[in-house]
Amino acid sequence: MKKLLALLVLLAVIAVAGCSDNDEGSKTEKTDANKEQATEANDDNNKGKDEEGEKVYQIGEAAQLKSDLYGFPYEVTVNSFELTTEPVNGVKLEDKVMEIGENHRFAVINVTIKNTGEKSFIPNEKISAQLVNETLSENSYDEEFFTERNKELKPGNEITGNLVYMSPLFFEEDVIYLAYELISSEETRWELPIPEK
């Protein structure tokens, strides 16, 4: 009888231990599934962002932005990008630089800016775009190029024109970025691969 009782106690201990292992396994499976779902959600939220969390787009892609300072929404599309030594709108490199080096180039970036908000704004007064990379930070030449940015842009309307930059440093990196809302939580960039010389 004692042997039967000991056998029953042993079976009960094994059954209880087996149940707790199954519960832990079930908990582990649920935890792993939850972690996988969270990772997938984070991956979806980070589409179009680089490793630093900035929004990065390619040529031809439109981005919805919000002015960090003024709070209005707008849309920008980078249509094309080129580096050139040729005059742009009749302006030559030598008109901008006293001594032109072998690497001096105009960067010509064709963009479309659309007012997606409910109020008009003047793009050149409220938004700006910088050309940046590790060795470069340039503002565009406003006075001679894309002068439509100096006029009121009404809700639903858009303008297209060339942002023009100049530098001898474009070939220092493989890529440069056109950045709107630079150094803000709304910072948005377009990746512009540098062509061969």
C-alpha positions as CSV (number, residue, x, y, z in Angstrom):
1,M,0.0,0.0,0.0
2,K,2.8,2.4,0.8
3,K,4.4,1.6,-2.6
4,L,1.1,2.4,-4.3
5,L,0.8,5.7,-2.3
6,A,4.4,6.7,-3.1
7,L,3.7,5.9,-6.8
8,L,0.6,8.0,-6.8
9,V,2.5,10.9,-5.2
10,L,5.3,10.6,-7.7
11,L,2.8,10.6,-10.6
12,A,1.1,13.7,-9.2
13,V,4.5,15.5,-8.9
14,I,5.3,14.6,-12.5
15,A,1.9,15.7,-13.7
16,V,2.2,19.1,-11.8
17,A,5.7,19.6,-13.1
18,G,4.5,18.8,-16.6
19,C,1.7,21.3,-16.4
20,S,4.0,24.1,-15.2
21,D,6.4,23.4,-18.1
22,N,3.6,23.6,-20.5
23,D,2.5,26.9,-19.0
24,E,6.0,28.3,-19.3
25,G,6.2,27.0,-22.9
26,S,2.9,28.6,-23.7
27,K,4.0,31.9,-22.0
28,T,7.3,31.7,-23.9
29,E,5.5,31.2,-27.2
30,K,3.1,34.1,-26.5
31,T,6.0,36.3,-25.5
32,D,7.9,35.4,-28.7
33,A,4.8,36.0,-30.8
34,N,4.3,39.4,-29.1
35,K,7.9,40.3,-29.7
36,E,7.7,39.3,-33.4
37,Q,4.5,41.4,-33.8
38,A,6.2,44.4,-32.2
39,T,9.2,44.1,-34.4
40,E,7.0,43.9,-37.5
41,A,5.1,47.0,-36.4
42,N,8.3,48.9,-35.8
43,D,9.6,47.8,-39.2
44,D,6.4,49.2,-40.8
45,N,6.7,52.5,-38.9
46,N,10.3,52.9,-39.9
47,K,9.8,52.4,-43.7
48,G,11.4,55.3,-45.5
49,K,13.6,56.1,-42.5
50,D,17.4,55.7,-42.3
51,E,19.3,54.3,-39.3
52,E,19.1,57.7,-37.5
53,G,15.3,57.7,-37.8
54,E,15.2,60.5,-40.4
55,K,12.7,60.2,-43.3
56,V,14.6,59.4,-46.5
57,Y,13.1,59.4,-49.9
58,Q,14.3,58.7,-53.4
59,I,14.1,60.8,-56.6
60,G,10.6,60.7,-57.9
61,E,9.0,60.1,-54.5
62,A,6.6,62.7,-52.9
63,A,6.7,63.4,-49.1
64,Q,4.1,64.9,-46.9
65,L,5.7,67.4,-44.6
66,K,4.6,69.7,-41.8
67,S,6.4,73.0,-41.2
68,D,8.2,72.7,-37.8
69,L,7.9,76.5,-37.2
70,Y,4.5,77.3,-38.6
71,G,2.6,74.1,-38.4
72,F,1.1,74.0,-41.9
73,P,1.3,70.9,-44.2
74,Y,2.9,70.8,-47.6
75,E,4.2,68.2,-50.1
76,V,7.5,68.1,-51.9
77,T,8.5,65.8,-54.8
78,V,12.1,65.7,-56.0
79,N,11.7,65.2,-59.8
80,S,15.4,65.1,-60.9
81,F,18.9,65.8,-59.9
82,E,22.1,66.6,-61.9
83,L,25.6,68.0,-61.3
84,T,26.8,70.3,-64.2
85,T,29.4,72.8,-65.2
86,E,27.0,74.3,-67.8
87,P,25.2,77.6,-67.2
88,V,21.9,77.3,-65.4
89,N,19.3,79.9,-66.5
90,G,22.1,81.8,-68.1
91,V,24.2,81.9,-64.9
92,K,27.7,80.6,-65.2
93,L,29.9,79.1,-62.4
94,E,32.4,81.9,-62.9
95,D,29.5,84.4,-62.1
96,K,29.4,82.9,-58.6
97,V,33.1,82.0,-57.9
98,M,36.2,84.1,-58.5
99,E,38.4,81.0,-59.0
100,I,36.8,77.8,-60.4
101,G,38.4,74.5,-59.4
102,E,38.2,71.2,-61.2
103,N,35.4,70.0,-58.9
104,H,33.1,73.0,-58.9
105,R,29.6,72.1,-60.0
106,F,26.1,73.4,-59.9
107,A,23.7,70.9,-58.3
108,V,20.4,71.4,-60.0
109,I,17.4,69.7,-58.2
110,N,14.0,70.0,-59.8
111,V,11.3,70.0,-57.2
112,T,7.5,70.3,-57.0
113,I,6.1,72.0,-53.9
114,K,2.4,71.7,-53.2
115,N,0.3,73.5,-50.6
116,T,-1.7,70.7,-48.9
117,G,-3.0,73.0,-46.2
118,E,-5.9,75.4,-45.9
119,K,-4.0,78.7,-45.9
120,S,-1.7,80.3,-48.4
121,F,2.0,80.8,-47.8
122,I,5.0,82.1,-49.6
123,P,7.4,79.1,-49.9
124,N,10.6,81.1,-49.8
125,E,9.6,82.8,-46.6
126,K,8.3,79.8,-44.7
127,I,10.3,76.7,-45.9
128,S,13.8,76.0,-47.1
129,A,15.9,73.2,-48.4
130,Q,19.5,72.6,-47.7
131,L,21.9,70.3,-49.5
132,V,23.8,68.3,-46.9
133,N,26.2,65.4,-46.3
134,E,29.2,64.7,-44.0
135,T,31.3,67.5,-45.5
136,L,28.7,69.8,-47.0
137,S,25.9,72.1,-45.9
138,E,24.7,74.5,-48.7
139,N,21.7,76.8,-49.1
140,S,20.2,77.4,-52.5
141,Y,20.7,80.5,-54.6
142,D,17.3,82.2,-54.2
143,E,17.6,85.4,-56.2
144,E,18.3,83.9,-59.7
145,F,16.5,80.6,-59.7
146,F,13.0,79.3,-59.0
147,T,11.6,82.7,-58.4
148,E,8.1,81.3,-58.2
149,R,8.9,80.5,-54.6
150,N,8.7,84.2,-53.8
151,K,5.0,84.3,-54.7
152,E,1.9,83.3,-52.6
153,L,1.1,79.6,-53.0
154,K,-2.7,79.0,-52.5
155,P,-4.2,75.8,-51.0
156,G,-4.2,73.0,-53.5
157,N,-1.8,74.7,-55.9
158,E,1.7,73.6,-56.7
159,I,4.9,75.1,-58.3
160,T,7.8,73.3,-60.0
161,G,11.3,74.7,-60.5
162,N,15.0,74.2,-60.0
163,L,16.8,74.6,-56.7
164,V,20.4,75.4,-57.5
165,Y,23.4,74.9,-55.3
166,M,27.1,75.3,-56.0
167,S,30.2,73.7,-54.4
168,P,33.5,72.0,-55.1
169,L,32.7,69.4,-52.4
170,F,30.0,67.3,-54.1
171,F,32.4,64.5,-55.0
172,E,33.7,64.1,-51.4
173,E,30.9,61.5,-50.7
174,D,28.9,59.0,-52.8
175,V,25.6,60.6,-51.9
176,I,24.2,64.0,-50.8
177,Y,20.8,64.8,-49.4
178,L,18.3,67.4,-50.1
179,A,16.8,68.2,-46.6
180,Y,13.6,70.0,-45.7
181,E,12.9,71.0,-42.1
182,L,16.6,70.4,-41.2
183,I,17.4,69.7,-37.6
184,S,13.8,69.3,-36.4
185,S,11.5,66.4,-35.7
186,E,10.0,66.9,-39.2
187,E,13.4,66.6,-41.0
188,T,12.9,64.9,-44.4
189,R,15.6,64.0,-46.8
190,W,15.9,62.9,-50.4
191,E,18.9,60.7,-51.3
192,L,20.8,62.1,-54.3
193,P,23.5,59.7,-55.6
194,I,26.6,61.4,-56.9
195,P,27.3,60.4,-60.5
196,E,30.8,59.6,-61.8
197,K,32.9,62.7,-62.9
